[in-house]
Amino acid sequence: MLLLVDLDGVVYRGTAPVPGVADVLAARAAAGDTIVYVTNNSMHYRADYVARLAAMGAPVDRDLVVSSARGTALWLVAQEPPIRRVLVVGAAGLERECRDVGLDVVTAGHAAARLAQEGIGGWAAAGQPDAVVVGLDPHITYGRLQVANDCIRAGARFVATNRDPVYPLEHGVGPGAGAVVAAVEAASGVTPISIGKPGPLLLELAVKAAGGTAAQAVMIGDGLTTDLPAAHAFGVPCVFMLTGVTSRAQVAALPVDERPSALAADADELAAALEALAADRA
């Protein structure tokens, strides 16, 4: 099987591993399954996850960590007509993922400074980007929003890493990528292409990165508004973990056709659910 594994709430909660899950994934990898991590987080470079996951004992390959930042970069570089130059409104991880696939990256901070000095004419003279890519930007300013708006109104494609409205913090939640995306959307009047869950694009890109097919895939997630609908949209089974923020009662309240293929309250139940799915496919 090809396991598409969410991170926060599944493999770890904050800085603490979810007990036993890394061991289950290691056992599945030893049995021949491919593990691909899929997360809506657009802040970090994929290599940043490797040491953290490896320290937990989870099997991990840098190129099989498909964050929404990585997925966005892979999607951009595959478009026709080609997208070559992008304005990035986001964190360093998103910038680096875009550069890794060969895109010419202009950062929103640099563009905003130039716009302030030279006006839109001076900025445009430097070359209009083919796309504006928006993720969670911890340094968002009015100037960055203005540059993104100007470029989209001038014809650049508008691409969002994800539309999560909030971002989990150590103490509560903060504005997520979706909050930044919403501001740019409101100003430009343009609805973006969104790569992350709950749409199917991120899962599709993750399967392609692993060299597999949707028929091999199983989603393991904990998000009622992200992982589960993404699995349904992509047409793959979902093992839904109750180790995050969702309760059994919330899942039970869903219409029957929107429920996951299996529920797992802990690592033992996850292992059993995956064994059952593997047996069904044998």
C-alpha positions, 0 to 999 in steps of 0.5 A: 500500500501507499500510505498518505500520512498527515503529521500533526495530530497523527504522528505527533501532537506539538512536540510530543510523538503520538505513542506507537504511531512511528513504530506502526509506520516503521513496521508497514514500511518493513512490510513493503508499504511506501510512506508519504507524509502530507501536511497542509503546513507551508512554512517549512522546507521538507528536509526540516521534517526529516530529523524530527521524524527520524528521531521518533523512529518513523521511516522518512525520505526527504522527497516523500514529505509532500507539504503544501509548499512542496506540492505547490512547487511541483504543481507550478512547474508542471503547468502549461504554458510554463510558469517560470517566475513566481512572487512568493507571499509566504515563509522561507520553506515555501520560497526554498521549495519553489527554487528547488524545482527551478522557479525564479522566485521573487519574495514579497518583502523585496518586491514591496520595498521596491514598490515603495521606492519606485511605484508600480512602474518600477516594479513592473519593469523588473518583470511581471511574475507568471504566478503569485503564490500565497501561504502562511506569511509570518511577516505579512505587511500591507506592502506585501499584500499590495504587491500580490494584489497588483501582480494578480490584477496585472494577470499573474495566476493566483495560487494558494498553498492551502486555505486553512483559516487558523494555524495551531500554536503552543497556546491556542491558534493564530491566523493561518494561510487561509487568512492571508489568502482571503485578504489577497482574494478580497483585494484582487477579486480573484479566486485562487487555485488551492493545492492543499487539503481538503481538495484532492490535488495534494494527495494526487501530487504525493502519489505521483511523487512516490511513483504510485497510483491512487489505487494503492493509496490510503489516507491516514489523517485526523482532520474532519475538514481537511484529511477526510474530505481530501480522501473522499475527493481523491477516491481513496480509503481513509483511516481516521485517527482520534489522536488529534482534535476530533472526537468519536462522536463528531465522526459518528455525526457525519452522514454515512457516505462521508464517514471514514473507512476505519477509525483508530483511537491509538497505534494498536487500532491503526495497525489493525485497520491497516492490516485489514485494508492490506488483507482486502487488497491481497 
